[in-house]
C-alpha cells in the first residue's frame, strides 16, 4: 500500500505555502557523521611551508588544526581522548567516573583544577562547577561542546593568567555525555534517538528521558507518564532513569563526603539558542534567587554574543524555553503561567540541582541553531559553538569570583608599570613617588617641576 505524501492531505491552496527546512533529511543525517576522506578545511598559508625552526611556538589557531573537533566523535574515540588528556596534563586533570549506565558503561568525566598544597591548614570545601552534555542522545553538539570547553581550559593552564586563576579557584567537572548507551545507539542505529536504552514495561518501547527522570516535581505536568513509547517518557517513578539516578547520587556524595561545594551547574542541550534558568516544571512559581539567575544569564548571553561571530541567545525561564507561542518574541520575555509546554516539565536536572542540592547558579543552555538544522547541526559549527560556550564559561568563572563585567586583560597593569619605569629612566626609589595631577601638563610648572628640581639639587 502506498502512503500518500503529507502535502497531499492538505488543501491544494496550501501545497505551496511552506518552506522546507531540509530538502533531504537522509543526506543531512549522513553528513553529520565523520567523512571517510580527510579534508583540511583551512586554506594553506605561508607559515605552512616555513623551514624547521628549533624555537617552539604555540599555534594561534589550535582549534582549526585540531582534527578532533573537525567532526563529531563516537564514544570509542572520546574516551581514549579523555585518557590522553589525563596523561598529558597530570598536574591539573583527573579522569573520573560519575556513574554506570543501564547497559554497564562508565559515565566518564574530566575533573580539571589545581588544588592547594598547604596541608597545614584545613581546606575549605572545594568550589565545583559541573558542565554536562549528552543527556539526550541525538544532541551531538552538546557532547562536542563539553569536550571543546574542557580542552580549552586544560591547555590554557599556565599560559593564561585568567585561565590559571579559574583553575586555581574552582574544580571544573566536564561530563561529555550522561547517556552513553543512547549516544552509541545514535551512531549505530538511529541518529535521532533521544532517550536512554533501558527496558520499560513495554518490550518494544525502550528508553527513559533522563531530563524528566529526576526526583524534584517528577510527576508535575507530565502528559507522557503512562506512555513508554513517548520521547519524553519520564519513567514510572522518580529516578527510574538509571543514569540520572546514579549521577544524582554521585553529586550528592560529592557535597556530603568529598568536601565539594557545587556552586554552578550548566546542562548543555540543543537546539534553539537559549539560556534557561529554573524553574522548568512550572511558570507559576518564581525561584527565590531570580534576580541573581537573570543577572548571570544575561552576562552569559552577552559573552556569547561578543564572541567573534557569536550568535544571539535569548534568556528566559526553562518553563517557557521550548514552547508553542504565537506572541512576539523578546530577548528576555517572561513566560506566561499558562504557556503550552513542549519539552519543559517536572523531573529536570536543572530544577533538581537548584532546589535539592541548593546550587545557586543552575542553567540549561540550548546551543545552536534555531531550527534550520536542529539536531543535525553540521560539523562545521562545532568550533564556533565551542568558542561561544567557552567564552560563556569563562564569564561564569569570573562572575563567581566577583567580576560582574568583562574583565580587562590581566597583563595590562604590567604593561603600564613597565612604561612608567621607562619614563623615569629605570627603577624608581621610594622618594621618587610623585604623580602628575589629572589634567596637568608638565610644561605648566607647579608641583611636578618643583619636586623634580628639589630632588635634583639634594642629590648634588
C-alpha positions in Angstrom: 0.0 0.0 0.0 1.4 3.4 -1.0 1.2 6.1 1.7 0.3 9.5 0.2 2.5 12.5 0.9 1.5 14.6 3.9 1.2 17.5 1.5 -1.5 15.6 -0.4 -3.6 15.6 2.7 -3.7 19.4 2.8 -6.0 21.6 0.6 -4.4 22.4 -2.7 -4.1 26.1 -1.7 -1.6 25.1 1.0 0.6 22.9 -1.2 3.0 25.8 -2.0 2.7 27.9 1.2 5.5 26.3 3.0 9.3 26.5 3.0 11.2 23.2 3.6 14.0 23.4 6.2 15.7 20.3 4.9 15.3 19.1 1.3 17.0 15.8 2.0 16.8 14.5 5.6 18.7 11.3 4.8 21.6 13.3 3.4 21.6 15.7 6.4 21.9 12.7 8.7 24.7 11.2 6.6 26.6 14.4 6.6 26.5 14.6 10.4 28.8 11.6 10.6 32.5 11.9 10.0 33.6 11.7 6.4 35.7 8.8 5.2 38.1 11.2 3.5 40.4 13.6 5.3 39.7 17.2 4.2 41.6 20.1 5.6 39.1 23.0 5.7 41.7 25.6 6.5 43.4 27.3 3.5 47.2 27.0 3.1 49.2 29.8 4.5 52.8 30.9 4.1 53.6 29.5 7.5 52.6 26.0 6.4 55.8 25.8 4.3 58.3 27.6 6.6 61.6 25.8 7.3 62.1 24.0 10.5 63.0 26.2 13.5 64.2 25.0 16.9 62.1 27.7 18.5 58.9 26.2 20.0 55.9 28.3 19.2 52.3 27.8 20.0 49.8 27.9 17.2 47.4 30.8 17.1 44.6 28.7 15.7 44.9 25.4 17.6 41.2 24.7 17.3 41.5 24.9 13.5 44.4 22.4 13.4 43.0 20.0 16.0 41.4 17.2 14.0 39.4 16.1 17.0 37.0 19.0 16.5 36.6 18.7 12.7 34.0 16.1 13.1 31.6 14.7 15.7 33.3 11.8 17.5 31.9 8.4 18.7 32.4 7.3 22.3 35.0 4.9 21.2 37.2 7.9 20.3 36.1 10.3 23.1 37.1 8.0 26.0 40.7 7.4 24.7 41.0 11.1 24.0 40.0 11.8 27.6 42.6 9.4 28.8 45.2 11.1 26.7 44.4 14.5 28.2 44.8 13.0 31.7 48.2 11.6 30.7 49.4 14.8 29.1 48.3 17.1 31.9 48.6 15.2 35.1 49.1 18.3 37.2 45.5 19.5 36.8 43.5 16.8 35.1 41.9 13.7 36.5 39.7 11.2 34.8 36.8 10.2 37.0 33.6 8.1 36.7 30.3 9.7 37.8 28.2 6.5 37.3 27.4 3.4 35.4 24.8 3.3 32.6 21.9 0.8 32.2 24.0 -1.3 29.8 27.0 -1.2 32.1 29.1 1.5 30.6 31.1 4.0 32.5 30.0 7.7 32.5 33.4 9.3 32.3 34.2 12.9 33.3 37.3 15.1 33.4 37.9 16.9 36.7 40.1 19.9 36.0 41.6 22.1 38.7 44.7 22.9 40.8 44.4 22.1 44.5 46.2 24.0 47.2 49.3 22.2 48.5 49.4 23.7 52.0 48.5 20.8 54.3 48.9 22.7 57.5 45.6 24.5 57.2 42.3 22.6 56.9 41.0 23.0 53.4 37.6 24.6 52.8 35.0 22.8 50.6 36.3 22.9 47.1 34.1 25.1 44.9 33.0 23.0 42.0 31.4 23.8 38.6 29.7 20.9 36.7 29.2 21.1 32.9 27.2 18.3 31.3 26.1 17.3 27.9 24.5 14.4 26.0 21.5 13.8 28.3 19.6 13.5 25.1 21.5 11.1 22.8 20.8 12.9 19.5 22.2 16.2 20.7 25.7 15.6 19.5 26.7 19.3 19.5 26.3 19.3 23.3 28.8 16.5 23.7 31.3 18.1 21.3 30.9 21.4 23.1 31.7 20.0 26.5 34.8 18.4 25.0 35.8 21.7 23.4 35.4 23.7 26.7 37.4 21.0 28.6 40.2 21.1 26.1 40.3 24.9 26.1 40.5 25.0 29.9 43.1 22.3 30.2 45.5 23.6 27.5 45.3 27.2 28.7 46.6 26.4 32.3 49.9 28.1 32.9 49.7 30.1 29.6 46.9 32.5 30.5 46.7 34.3 33.9 43.0 34.4 33.7 42.5 30.7 33.0 45.1 29.7 35.6 43.3 31.7 38.2 40.0 30.0 37.2 41.5 26.5 37.7 43.1 27.5 41.0 39.8 28.8 42.4 37.4 26.1 41.1 37.2 22.4 40.2 35.6 22.1 36.7 33.9 18.7 36.1 33.2 18.1 32.4 30.8 15.3 31.5 30.6 14.8 27.7 27.6 12.5 27.8 25.4 11.4 30.7 23.7 9.0 28.3 26.5 6.8 26.8 24.1 3.9 25.8 21.8 6.3 23.9 24.8 8.1 22.3 26.2 4.9 21.0 22.8 3.9 19.7 22.6 7.1 17.6 25.9 6.2 16.0 25.0 2.6 15.3 21.2 2.5 14.7 19.0 5.6 15.0 20.7 9.0 14.6 17.7 10.9 16.1 17.2 8.7 19.2 16.6 10.8 22.3 16.2 8.6 25.5 18.5 6.1 27.2 18.2 2.4 26.3 16.8 0.8 29.4 13.8 -1.6 29.3 10.3 -0.3 30.1 7.0 -2.0 30.8 6.5 -2.3 27.0 9.1 -4.6 25.5 9.1 -2.9 22.1 9.4 0.7 23.6 12.7 1.2 25.3 14.1 4.2 27.0 13.5 6.8 29.6 14.0 10.6 29.1 16.8 11.3 31.6 15.9 15.0 31.8 12.5 14.2 33.1 13.6 11.5 35.5 15.0 13.5 38.4 13.2 13.5 41.7 12.1 17.1 42.1 8.4 17.6 41.0 8.8 14.5 38.9 5.1 14.0 38.3 4.2 17.6 37.7 2.6 18.2 34.3 3.9 15.1 32.7 1.5 14.0 30.0 3.6 11.0 28.9 3.8 9.4 32.3 1.9 6.3 31.1 3.3 6.2 27.6 6.7 4.4 27.4 6.7 5.0 23.6 6.8 8.7 24.1 10.2 10.5 23.5 9.7 12.4 26.8 8.7 9.3 28.9 9.9 10.0 32.5 9.6 6.5 33.8 7.1 5.1 36.2 8.7 6.5 39.3 11.2 9.3 40.2 14.8 8.4 39.3 13.8 5.4 37.3 16.3 6.6 34.7 19.4 4.7 35.7 21.9 7.3 34.6 20.0 10.2 36.2 19.8 8.3 39.5 23.5 7.4 39.6 24.6 10.9 38.5 22.5 12.5 41.2 23.9 10.1 43.8 27.4 11.0 42.7 26.7 14.7 43.0 25.1 14.4 46.5 28.0 12.3 47.6 30.5 14.9 46.4 28.8 17.5 48.6 28.3 15.3 51.7 31.5 13.2 51.8 34.1 14.6 49.4 34.4 18.2 50.6 33.0 19.7 47.5 30.7 22.7 47.2 28.8 22.8 43.9 28.5 26.5 43.0 27.2 26.2 39.5 25.6 23.6 37.2 25.4 24.0 33.4 23.5 21.4 31.3 24.1 21.8 27.6 21.4 20.8 25.1 20.3 21.6 21.6 18.8 23.4 19.9 17.2 27.0 20.0 20.0 29.3 21.3 18.5 29.9 24.7 19.9 30.3 28.3 17.3 28.9 30.6 17.1 29.2 34.4 14.7 27.5 36.9 12.1 26.5 37.2 11.3 24.0 34.4 8.3 22.4 36.0 6.1 25.5 36.2 6.0 29.2 35.3 3.6 29.9 38.2 6.4 29.9 40.8 9.5 32.0 40.6 12.8 30.8 42.0 14.0 32.6 45.2 17.2 33.9 43.6 15.5 35.0 40.4 17.4 38.3 40.2 20.8 36.6 40.5 19.9 34.0 38.0 18.8 36.6 35.4 21.9 38.8 36.1 24.3 36.0 35.3 22.2 34.6 32.4 22.2 37.9 30.7 26.0 38.1 31.2 26.4 34.7 29.7 24.3 35.7 26.6 26.5 38.8 26.2 29.7 36.8 26.4 28.4 34.6 23.6 27.2 37.5 21.5 30.5 39.3 21.8 32.5 36.3 20.7 33.9 36.7 17.2 30.9 35.6 15.0 28.8 34.9 18.1 25.1 34.2 17.9 22.2 35.8 19.7 21.0 33.8 22.7 17.7 34.6 24.5 17.3 34.4 28.2 14.1 33.1 29.9 12.8 30.7 32.5 13.1 27.0 31.5 9.3 26.5 31.8 8.9 28.7 28.7 12.1 27.7 26.9 10.7 25.4 24.3 7.1 26.3 23.7 4.4 26.9 21.2 3.9 30.6 21.4 2.5 33.0 18.8 3.3 36.2 20.7 6.1 38.4 19.6 9.4 37.0 20.9 11.7 39.2 23.0 15.2 38.9 24.4 14.1 38.4 28.0 10.5 37.6 27.5 8.7 36.4 30.7 6.6 33.2 30.0 3.0 33.1 30.9 2.0 30.6 33.6 -0.5 29.1 31.1 2.0 28.8 28.2 1.8 25.5 26.3 5.0 23.5 27.1 6.6 21.0 24.7 9.9 20.0 26.4 9.9 21.6 29.8 8.2 19.9 32.7 8.9 18.2 36.0 11.9 16.0 36.9 14.6 18.1 35.2 18.2 18.1 36.2 18.1 21.9 36.2 15.4 22.0 38.9 16.8 19.2 40.9 20.3 20.7 41.2 18.8 24.1 42.0 16.2 23.0 44.6 17.6 19.8 46.1 21.4 20.5 46.1 20.9 24.3 46.5 23.1 25.1 43.6 22.5 28.8 43.3 23.5 29.2 39.7 21.9 26.4 37.7 21.3 26.7 34.0 20.3 24.8 30.9 21.8 26.2 27.7 20.4 25.2 24.4 23.1 25.6 21.8 23.0 26.3 18.0 21.0 26.6 15.9 17.4 27.9 15.8 15.9 25.1 13.7 17.4 25.2 10.2 19.4 22.0 11.0 18.2 21.3 14.6 19.7 18.1 16.0 21.7 17.6 12.7 23.9 20.6 13.1 26.8 20.4 10.6 30.2 19.6 11.9 31.5 23.0 10.6 29.6 24.5 13.6 31.4 22.5 16.2 34.3 25.0 16.7 32.1 28.2 16.5 29.7 26.8 19.0 32.5 25.6 21.2 34.1 29.1 21.2 30.8 30.7 22.2 30.3 28.3 25.1 34.0 28.6 26.2 33.6 32.4 26.5 30.4 31.9 28.4 32.1 29.6 30.9 35.0 32.0 31.4 32.5 34.7 32.2 30.7 32.3 34.6 34.0 31.7 36.4 34.8 35.4 36.6 31.3 36.2 37.8 31.7 33.7 40.7 35.0 35.3 41.6 33.3 38.7 41.9 33.9 40.2 38.5 30.4 41.3 37.3 31.5 42.6 33.9 34.0 41.7 31.2 37.4 41.7 32.9 40.3 43.6 31.3 43.4 41.7 30.3 45.4 40.8 33.4 48.6 41.8 31.6 47.6 45.4 31.2 48.8 46.6 34.7 52.2 45.0 34.0 52.5 46.9 30.7 51.5 50.1 32.4 54.1 49.6 35.1 56.8 48.9 32.5 56.0 52.1 30.6 56.1 54.1 33.8 59.5 52.8 34.7 60.8 53.6 31.2 59.6 57.2 31.6 61.7 57.6 34.8 64.7 56.1 33.1 64.6 52.8 35.1 63.6 51.7 38.6 62.2 54.4 40.9 63.1 54.9 44.5 60.6 55.5 47.3 61.4 59.2 47.3 60.5 59.5 43.6 56.9 58.6 44.1 55.2 61.7 42.8 52.4 61.7 40.2 51.1 64.2 37.8 47.8 65.6 38.7 44.8 64.7 36.4 44.7 67.2 33.6 48.0 68.9 34.5 50.8 69.5 32.0 54.4 69.0 32.7 55.3 72.3 31.0 52.9 74.3 33.1 55.2 74.1 36.2 53.7 73.6 39.6 54.1 70.7 41.9 55.7 68.4 39.3 58.6 70.7 38.3 59.1 71.9 41.9 59.5 68.4 43.3 61.8 67.3 40.5 64.0 70.3 40.8 64.2 69.9 44.6 65.3 66.3 44.4 67.9 67.1 41.8 69.5 69.7 44.0 69.6 67.4 47.0 71.4 64.7 45.0 74.3 67.1 44.2 
